[in-house]
Amino acid sequence: MITKPMAIESRSMEIIAPHLAGLNLSADETKIYSRIIHAAGDVDYAPIIQIHPSAIGAAKAAILAGGNIFTDVEMVRTGINKRALAKFGGEVFCKVADAEVREIAQREGITRSMAAMRSFGENLNGGIVAIGNAPTALFEVLRLVREENISPAVIIGVPVGFVGAADSKAELAAQEKIPYVTVSGTKGGSSIAVAAVNAILYILDNSRD
Amino acid sequence: MITKPMAIESRSMEIIAPHLAGLNLSADETKIYSRIIHAAGDVDYAPIIQIHPSAIGAAKAAILAGGNIFTDVEMVRTGINKRALAKFGGEVFCKVADAEVREIAQREGITRSMAAMRSFGENLNGGIVAIGNAPTALFEVLRLVREENISPAVIIGVPVGFVGAADSKAELAAQEKIPYVTVSGTKGGSSIAVAAVNAILYILDNSRD
């Protein structure tokens, strides 16, 4: 049994590496792919991850400028390395459990995570959106981008499941305004969103806690 | 786009159902399988989920008796429906971020989640262990069971990854003292542990929040 965290991680990355051969990834992309595959325990993620060519640069710039991260669910907020983010001045926000958001959702018959993204509004400008659970949250962010000129620096959109997730991610990858990280199909989830965000934070902040 | 949470969930369960055909599952098992598959967006979980025949009954009895849930990482604690659990008197505990646990881990050169499980000790008796991330945490719980007569009611053990995860879960499924829910191989994760726990809570507490 290997019990040293860094040894575990480095052995894991060695095991994942052959599954990335032939994908022609940059060093930064390799880190994001590896952390996602590690978080899912699933090498079948390798061919379905999609990273827009500007996404990593935009995410790094946003974090270095003190940009915030906006998540759809509390699990994503919990998993993000907030200490690493705070070094650059950013914070992680999630509104899904707010009483106000619950009211909006009930009144309008929409999901709470959708209402939560809507209520972020212009705060999303220049920040990082990280959606790990709700397709409706991603659809809503894409609507804000399209109809209300909201402009996050990057959208990490990996909602999961069989109802709307694949469509929401296809729409994310089809739009051309905002760089993105996504995964095609039904797979995804909070752990995947967290893995992508933390990979970028670790690229910027080599000192691990 | 479907935006009503209950409609989304019910449509998702319909899509998953055919993938469970032939597995000869009870109604309760079907709920756990379905929520896991939904949480991963991955029907390939169907053949790798393993539920000990006594596990669901033991988990229900533990919750009804006010038993607590002990998790390896904060993401699992965050995702568990604590309001549903609280109706029966239980709470969710996670020690991985405690200063004391960090010290033990550094001193002994073990992972923090391993040190965290060790420091729960006899508090685990009669409770539910839910491990979503760290193989070392599951190995440690199994050692506590084997060597220190610690006796949780059930172990939901779905650590993820390529270093130790599959072995730790095989060891869980091979022991005969404690009923378990697990997933064979490298897959798993916090979302999977949460899905299994919440499925059991929803079986007991049909009123959803």
Interface residues (C-beta under 8 A of the other chain):
Chain A: M1 I2 T3 K4 P5 I8 R11 S12 I15 I16 H38 A39 A40 G41 D42 E74 M75 R77 T78 G79 G109 I110 T111 R112 M114 P135 T136 F139 V160 G161 F162 V163 G164 A165 G185 T186 K187 G188 G189 S190 S191 V194
Chain B: M1 I2 T3 K4 P5 I8 R11 S12 I15 I16 H38 A39 A40 G41 D42 E74 M75 R77 T78 G79 G109 I110 T111 R112 M114 P135 T136 F139 V160 G161 F162 V163 G164 A165 G185 T186 K187 G188 G189 S190 S191 V194
